[in-house]
Amino acid sequence: MSLDAYAFAIPAASIGDAEVDIHFDERYAEQLATWRRDGDLHSWMSALYARKGGRDDEFYLSTVRLNDADLDRLRRDIGRDKLGSDYSETVGGKITDRFIANAKAAISDGMAVVYHGCW
């Protein structure tokens, strides 16, 4: 089994203030990014999930909402090699860079951005 992870934009009004364990219908969501076997990013998202009150220790099929500040922190952490040396040069790093830009645009359009992974 391998790790697959996804980010979606969904109408913010549909989830209110929820930060973790958000249930939504993918038919009404815009997929922003897909990652394959990006354990460094998944670990970063798992830590964010825990900081926001998530209780699933395995962070399996759980969701975490990202706001502008989270996206800014992710970009800074990539620049500081906190996701691994030269992460920005990896395929996952390039996908994440595009994701951050698209996620910020979605948030400014009134959408919520959520991430979840599975293996």
N, C-alpha and C positions, 0 to 999 in steps of 0.2 A: 504494500500500500504506500502511496505517496501523498504528500501534503498538497492540497489544492485550496486556494484562498480566493475570495471574491470581495469586491467593494461595490456597493450599490448606492444610488441616490433615490430616495423615496420622499414623498411629500411630508415635510416636517409636521404639518398639522395632524397627520395620521398617527403619529407616535407621541405627541406631546413632549414632555420633558424627559422621557426615558433615555437612559445612557447605556444600559447593558441589557442583554437578554431580550432583545427587541424581536418581536414576531411580525413578519410582513409577507405579503404575497408578491413573489418575484415577478409575477405577470405584470404588476403595476410599478415595477422598479426599473430604473435605468442602470445597466451594468457599467461601472466605471473602469474596472480593472480586474484582471485575472492573473494570479501568480501560481506557478508550479514549483513545488519543492523549495520554497523560500523560507527556510526555518529562521533566519535572522529577523526578517520582518515579522513573522508570526510570533516570535518571542517578544518583540517590541510591543506588538498589539496585545499579547497576553498580559504583559505588565500594565499596559494602559487599562485593560479590562479590570484587572484587580484594583488599581487605584480608583476606578470609578465605582467600585462596590460589587463587581462580579464575583460570584461564589463557586463557579465551576473550575476546580483546580486544574483540570486537563484542558480547559478552553477549547472544547470539542463541540462544534456546531453552535457555539455561543456567538453572540454578536456584541460589538462595541460601536458606539456612535463616536464619530470624530468631529470636532468643531475646529474653527480656524486656529485656535491656540494649539490644539493637538497637532494639526498639520504643520504649523510653524516649528513646533518642537521636533517632529519627525524629520523635517528638512535639516534643522540644526544638528540633530543626532547623526544623520547620515554624513554631514559635513565634518563631524568630529570623529568619524569612524566608529561610532558606538554600535553600528549594525555590522561591523566587521571591516577589516582593512579593505579599502578600495571597493566598498559596496556599491558606490555610485557608478562604477564602471561595469558592474555585472548586468546581466539581462534583467534580473529582478530590480536592480537599482534604477535602470532606465524606465521600466514600467512604473515604478514608484514615483519617479520624478514627474512623469506625465499624469499619474493619478493625482498627485498633490495639486497640480494646476487645475485639473478637471473638477476635483472635489471642491476646491475653493470657489470655482465658478458656480457649481451646483448650490453650494450653501448661500452664495449671494443671490441666487434665484429663488430662495425660499425652500430648498430641499434639505433633507437630513442625509448624512453620509454614514453608512454602516459597513463594517468589515466582519466577515466570518470565514473560518477555515474548517476543513475536514480532511480526514485521511482514511 
